[in-house]
Amino acid sequence: MISTLSRFITRSVAFVRDNPQLVYTLFLVITLPLAFLWTAEKFLEVSARNQERLEEDRIGTMHDVFVGFARDHMNDPAFLAVRIAEFARQNESFVEMRIVDYPDHTIVASRDSEELGSPDSQYADYYTLAGPESETLVFENVKNNIRYRPAFRAIVDTNGQMLGHLMTNTSMEHIDALSAQNIRRAYLLLIAIIVALVVLLARHARIIDYTVLYRRLK
């Protein structure tokens, strides 16, 4: 067994010594595609994180704008309902949007008029987390393989007293579909680059073989 292993090692060393260019080409064929794959994975991870951050910033900005005038109209549900309808038309990804009072979390305005007057017990724990000093809190859940980003923001008066909460729930289905499409295109392009690279390296190896053969014949 030891002698067989020793002969194998000796032959391998001799092969590398006699064919250094071929070994170098094989090394490139293996390492360069792996390097491209690793780089693509890291790039996609960074892109996904940036997309999530942009989405959270967009939700936070919308909450800033809405809470800015909602604090002055908590006693005017009709006005709040009109503004919610306007926001819903401009942001179709908002599948839920409502305002609840404090501390009972009773829905005073909502995109769905049938919810009015009922307590929003589904998100009671989230409302507790969104205190008067906190910014918009954005969470994530998955339902039927679709990601949603429920977000909560306290509505306070000029004295810092709690008046209620704003809640929006954003469907990420459209964004995830676009991301998946971009990822597929990126991988197809990456595969094409790797194939072209392997072909070029293979041709390079053949040229090296011809050079070595020419030297031997000479």
Secondary structure as UniProt FT lines:
FT   HELIX           2..18
FT   HELIX           20..70
FT   TURN            71..72
FT   TURN            74..75
FT   HELIX           77..90
FT   TURN            92..93
FT   STRAND          94..101
FT   TURN            102..104
FT   STRAND          106..110
FT   HELIX           113..115
FT   TURN            116..117
FT   HELIX           121..123
FT   HELIX           124..129
FT   TURN            132..133
FT   STRAND          137..138
FT   STRAND          141..143
FT   TURN            144..145
FT   STRAND          146..156
FT   TURN            158..159
FT   STRAND          162..171
FT   HELIX           173..217
//
